[in-house]
């Protein structure tokens, strides 16, 4: 009998170790995607679906020759992520928009690589906020101050494209707006437009020598959007 009890305890310990391993590193157990079966006749999609979509910014070279600072933002609109771009370019969004009428962006995770083409050192800052700063509206002091915000990050970017600098940031709607974010429809948007109230990630770059840019910055930006689609469209005659 004691041996059997010991065997059970060993099995439990091994099982607990596996669970700890996955939770510690934020990993999912194998086969996380489950088959969804629609048993109702005529049903082709669930009432709500939550997916992660990747947005790769097509603007890979940024320069503002008339100033020593520049800033832009990415917003919680799966329809139009970049306020300066003016087009929805997230792969998979248009296909899901054909099935649902509304969506809610729960979070945005930014990963960026930057290379400085100038002879002066630069500083880049990123920060999540419920306030989206207008494009090229900030001063150098403001970029430094705002990037010290909660969950904000800043990095030194060496001159003459010495090495690419990596920087990342995450914006979560419920962190920024509180519990009402999950129930207030002002944070949701029609799949044909933007939400009434948006949050996002601001990006700012400044020249430490306070000189205007001669060359620009090569940027590779990828953002993972955690999006919930709702209000399933019904078949129409």
BELJOBEL-V20612 format. One record per backbone hydrogen bond with DSSP energy under -1.0 kcal/mol. NH is the residue of the N-H (numbers start at 1). CO is the residue of the C=O. E is the energy in kcal/mol with one decimal. If there is no record, write none. Layout:
NH	CO	E
NH	CO	E
//
This chain:
5	1	-2.1
6	2	-2.1
7	3	-2.1
8	4	-2.1
9	5	-2.2
10	6	-2.1
11	7	-2.2
12	8	-2.4
13	9	-2.3
14	10	-2.4
15	11	-2.4
16	12	-2.6
17	13	-2.3
18	14	-2.0
19	15	-2.0
20	16	-2.5
21	17	-2.4
22	18	-1.9
23	19	-2.4
24	20	-2.9
25	21	-1.4
27	22	-2.4
43	40	-1.9
49	229	-2.0
51	227	-2.9
53	225	-2.6
55	223	-3.1
57	221	-1.9
60	58	-1.1
62	217	-2.4
67	64	-1.6
70	205	-2.2
72	203	-2.3
74	201	-2.3
75	81	-3.1
76	199	-2.5
77	75	-2.0
85	82	-1.5
86	82	-1.4
93	90	-2.1
96	92	-1.8
97	93	-2.6
99	96	-1.7
100	96	-1.6
101	231	-2.0
102	230	-1.9
103	189	-2.0
104	228	-2.2
106	226	-2.7
108	171	-2.7
109	224	-1.9
110	169	-3.3
111	222	-2.6
112	167	-2.9
113	220	-2.1
114	165	-2.3
115	218	-2.0
117	216	-1.7
122	157	-2.2
123	206	-2.3
124	155	-2.5
125	204	-2.9
126	153	-3.0
127	202	-1.8
129	200	-2.3
136	71	-2.2
137	134	-1.3
143	139	-2.0
144	140	-2.0
145	141	-2.4
146	142	-3.3
147	143	-1.8
148	145	-1.2
149	146	-1.7
152	149	-2.5
153	126	-3.0
155	124	-2.5
157	122	-3.4
160	118	-3.6
161	116	-4.0
162	159	-1.2
165	114	-2.9
167	112	-2.5
169	110	-2.0
171	108	-2.8
173	106	-2.3
176	172	-1.7
177	173	-2.3
178	174	-1.8
181	178	-1.7
182	179	-1.7
183	180	-1.1
184	180	-2.8
187	184	-1.4
188	185	-1.1
189	103	-2.4
191	101	-2.2
193	190	-2.4
197	186	-2.4
200	129	-1.9
201	74	-2.7
202	127	-2.7
203	72	-3.0
204	125	-2.6
205	70	-2.9
206	123	-2.3
207	68	-2.3
208	121	-2.1
210	207	-1.7
213	67	-1.4
217	62	-2.6
218	115	-2.2
219	60	-2.4
220	113	-2.6
222	111	-2.6
223	55	-2.6
224	109	-2.4
225	53	-3.5
226	107	-2.3
227	51	-2.7
228	104	-2.9
229	49	-3.5
230	102	-2.5
233	99	-3.1
//
